[in-house]
Structure formats: C-alpha cells, structure tokens
Amino acid sequence: MTIAIITGASVGIGRATAQAFQQGGYEVVNLSRRICEVPGVHNLTCDLAEPDSVSEVIDALLSHVHGLSEICLIHNASQMRKDSADDCPDGNLRAVLETNVLAVNRLTRALLPGMGPGSSVLYVGSTLSEKAVPNSFSYVTSKHAQLGMMRATCQDLMGSGIHTAMVCPGFTDTEMLRNHLGSDETVLQQVGAMNSFGRLIEPEEIAGVLYWAHRNPVMNGAVLHANLGQREA
C-alpha cells in the first residue's frame, strides 16, 4: 500500500489532490482543522499554526504509516494575509511562518526517516514563490522560503531515491483566493483574464500536476509552473 499525506485537503487544491490520489489507488491522509469529505480519506485533525497540535498529529501519523515505505508528502496548506513591508507586525509574520514554513519543516523531518525509494516531498507553491506583488508581504516571504526548502531538500536527499518538486499554480479558483479578493466576482474575472486562456485554473488541474510529479522522479528539484501561461506584469 502506498500513501499520500496532504496538508489542507479539506478544500480547494488539497481536496482535489486527495481525490486524484485516491482514484489512483493510494491511501490518503488529510492533515487539517476541517475534515476532507472525499469518501475514504483518513482525517487527522491538526492546526498547522500550533506547534503542539503539529507534534500531536505527528505521533498519530507515524503510527499510521508504520511499515509503509512509499510515501508522498504534499505540503499544500497555507495561510495568506493582506499585509505589507511597512505594516506586518512580528506576530502576524510569525503566524504565517508557523503554517507555511515551520510546520512544513516539522512534518518533513518527522517522516523522512521512514520514507523509502519512490517517495516524494511535494510543495504547493505559487507564482509568488518567485516574484512579488503589493500587499502580500508575509505570504510572499513564506512562499520564497518554501522554494528554498524544496531545493535544499533535493540536495540533501541525493542518492536516497526520494524526490522533491514544487508546483506553482497561477490564479486558481479556491476558497483562499476568493477570501483574499473579497469574493468580488468582477475582480475574480479580472485576475482570471491574466493568462492566455482567460480563466481561473481549476483545482483539479493542479491536482493532476501533483499526481504526475509524484510519479515522475525525473522532476527532482524542479519548479513546475502551472499557470496557463500567466501574463507577466
């Protein structure tokens, strides 16, 4: 039995990814505060912003994966806030980094010893992993950090048979994007028009890229731009 462990699989890209892996014959575990309603997914309740909650779920997770060697760990969950370089209190930045960086580090570090050849560590990044826009200071900072983690992890795991990659979606029709844009349909249409297909990306499209990335270790250390040909500002 092979297993996919996905953070934030209760909604959006995470939920679509849970469904894709389950349809591919994988056991799927969701780590999030809310349950994933895809039938058959095993839910471990966890608040990734709280170190104690992460520590507790790691104990349960290690028991769940004991004896399995092919593991796909997908770091999907993220916090996204509206802030800027001149208006981002330390506490706000720390909260975003807890979810987007430190929880990623804790989970990877805990699972790597039991991951065998054929396993992968995948990151759901963003266009903002490599560039920036105004008023997304903490999110941009954390996504740049995730990209560095992916590349460093690739180097540190040389020869292990474990591969890593980052999938960077463009504007995807998710709860997080809608909340960030205030669920303004006009604005959503405007951002959807910022690629060569003139629409928002569907979560299922990103899920398909993640499924493919796990099954193709030739992409080790790669950044996969899944953005429909996003227009450069």
LOMIMAR-556683 format. One record per residue (C-alpha): residue number from 1; residue in one letter; x, y, z. Coordinates in steps of 0.25 Angstrom, whole numbers. Each point is the difference from the previous one (the first is absolute). Last residue first. Example, Ala and Ser with C-alpha at 12.3 -4.5 7.8 and 13.67 -1.06 7.14 Angstrom:
   i aa     X     Y     Z
   2  S    55    -4    29
   1  A    -6   -14     2
END
This chain:
   i aa     X     Y     Z
 233  A    13   169   -61
 232  E     3   -13    -7
 231  R   -13    -7    -5
 230  Q    -2   -14     5
 229  G     2   -11   -10
 228  L   -11    -9     6
 227  N     6     1    14
 226  A     6   -14     3
 225  H    15     4     1
 224  L     7   -13     5
 223  V    13     3     8
 222  A     9   -11     0
 221  G     9    -7    10
 220  N    -3   -14    -4
 219  M    -8     1   -13
 218  V     6   -13    -5
 217  P    -7    -6    12
 216  N   -13    -2    -8
 215  R   -12    -6     8
 214  H     0    11    11
 213  A     0    11   -11
 212  W   -11    -7    -8
 211  Y    -9     0    13
 210  L     4    15     3
 209  V    -3     4   -15
 208  G   -14    -7     1
 207  A    -3     7    13
 206  I     3    14    -7
 205  E   -10    -3   -11
 204  E   -11    -5    11
 203  P     1    13     7
 202  E    -5     8   -13
 201  I     8    11    -5
 200  L    -7    13    -2
 199  R    -3     5   -14
 198  G     5     8   -12
 197  F     8   -12    -6
 196  S    13     8    -3
 195  N     0     5    15
 194  M    -4    13     7
 193  A   -14    -2    -3
 192  G    -3    -8    12
 191  V     5    12     8
 190  Q   -10     9    -6
 189  Q   -11   -10     2
 188  L     3    -2    14
 187  V     0    15     2
 186  T   -14     1    -6
 185  E    -5   -11     8
 184  D     4     6    13
 183  S     2   -11    10
 182  G     8     9     9
 181  L    13    -2    -8
 180  H     7    -7    11
 179  N   -13    -8     3
 178  R    -1    -4   -14
 177  L    14    -4    -2
 176  M     0    -9    13
 175  E   -13    -6    -4
 174  T     6    -5   -13
 173  D    -2     3   -14
 172  T    15     0    -4
 171  F     8    12    -4
 170  G    13    -6    -4
 169  P     5   -12     6
 168  C    15    -3     4
 167  V     3   -15     1
 166  M    12    -2     8
 165  A     9   -13    -1
 164  T     6   -11     8
 163  H     6   -13    -2
 162  I     3   -12     9
 161  G     9   -11    -5
 160  S    10     3    11
 159  G    12     4    -9
 158  M    -1    15     1
 157  L    -9     3    12
 156  D     7    12     5
 155  Q     0     7   -14
 154  C   -15    -2    -2
 153  T    -3     5    14
 152  A     8    12    -3
 151  R    -8     3   -13
 150  M   -13    -3     7
 149  M     3     9    12
 148  G     5    11    -8
 147  L   -14     0    -8
 146  Q    -7    -1    14
 145  A     8    13     4
 144  H    -5     7   -12
 143  K   -14    -4     3
 142  S     1     5    15
 141  T     5    14    -4
 140  V   -10     1   -11
 139  Y   -11    -3    10
 138  S     5     9    11
 137  F     1    12   -10
 136  S   -13    -2    -8
 135  N    -3    15    -1
 134  P     7     3   -13
 133  V     4   -11   -10
 132  A    12    -9     1
 131  K     8   -10    -9
 130  E     6   -14     1
 129  S    -9    -7    11
 128  L   -10    10    -4
 127  T    -5    -8   -12
 126  S    -3    -9    11
 125  G     5   -12     8
 124  V    -7   -14     2
 123  Y    12    -7     5
 122  L     3   -15    -3
 121  V     8   -10     9
 120  S     2   -13    -8
 119  S     1   -15     3
 118  G     4   -10   -11
 117  P    12    -4     9
 116  G    -3    -1    14
 115  M    -7    10    10
 114  G     1    -4    15
 113  P    11     9     4
 112  L    -6    11    -8
 111  L   -13     1     7
 110  A     4     8    13
 109  R     9    10    -8
 108  T   -10     2   -11
 107  L   -11     3    10
 106  R     8     9     9
 105  N     5     8   -12
 104  V   -13     2    -6
 103  A    -6     4    13
 102  L    11    11     1
 101  V    -2     5   -14
 100  N   -14     3    -4
  99  T    -8    -2    13
  98  E    10     6    10
  97  L     5    10   -10
  96  V   -14     6    -1
  95  A    -1     1    15
  94  R    14     6     1
  93  L    -3    11   -10
  92  N   -12     4     7
  91  G     7     0    14
  90  D    11     8    -6
  89  P    -9    11    -5
  88  C    -2     2   -15
  87  D    -3    14    -4
  86  D    12     7    -6
  85  A     4   -13    -8
  84  S   -14    -2    -4
  83  D   -12    -8     5
  82  K   -12    -8    -5
  81  R     0   -14     5
  80  M     2   -14    -6
  79  Q     2   -12     8
  78  S     4   -13    -7
  77  A    -3   -15    -1
  76  N     5    -7   -11
  75  H    13    -7     5
  74  I    -2   -14    -7
  73  L     7   -12     6
  72  C     0   -12   -10
  71  I     4   -12     8
  70  E     6   -13    -6
  69  S     6    -7    12
  68  L   -12    -5     8
  67  G     2    -8    13
  66  H    -4    11    10
  65  V    -8    10    -8
  64  H   -12     1    10
  63  S     9     0    12
  62  L     9    11    -5
  61  L   -13     8    -3
  60  A    -5    -1    14
  59  D    13     4     6
  58  I     1    11   -11
  57  V   -14     5     4
  56  E     4     3    14
  55  S    12     8    -4
  54  V    -8     8   -10
  53  S   -10     4    10
  52  D    11     4    10
  51  P     6     9   -11
  50  E   -13     7    -3
  49  A    -1     6   -14
  48  L    -2   -14    -6
  47  D   -13    -2     8
  46  C    -2   -15    -2
  45  T   -11   -10    -1
  44  L     4   -13    -6
  43  N   -10    -4   -11
  42  H     1   -13    -7
  41  V    -6     2   -14
  40  G   -10   -11    -4
  39  P   -11     9    -5
  38  V     5    14    -4
  37  E    -5     9    11
  36  C    13     5     5
  35  I    -1     4    14
  34  R     3    14     5
  33  R    12     3     9
  32  S    10    -6   -10
  31  L     8   -12    -2
  30  N    -6    -9   -11
  29  V     4   -15    -2
  28  V    -2    -7   -13
  27  E     2   -15    -3
  26  Y     4     0   -15
  25  G    -7    -7   -11
  24  G     1    10   -11
  23  Q   -14     5     3
  22  Q     4     2    15
  21  F    12     9    -6
  20  A    -9     8    -8
  19  Q   -11     2    11
  18  A    10     4    10
  17  T     6    10   -10
  16  A   -14     6    -3
  15  R    -1     2    15
  14  G    13     6     1
  13  I    -2    10   -11
  12  G   -12     5     5
  11  V    -6    -5    14
  10  S     3   -10    11
   9  A    13    -5    -5
   8  G     8    11     8
   7  T    12    -9     2
   6  I     1   -12    -9
   5  I     6   -14     3
   4  A     0    -9   -11
   3  I     1   -15     3
   2  T     5   -12    -8
   1  M    -5   -14     4
END
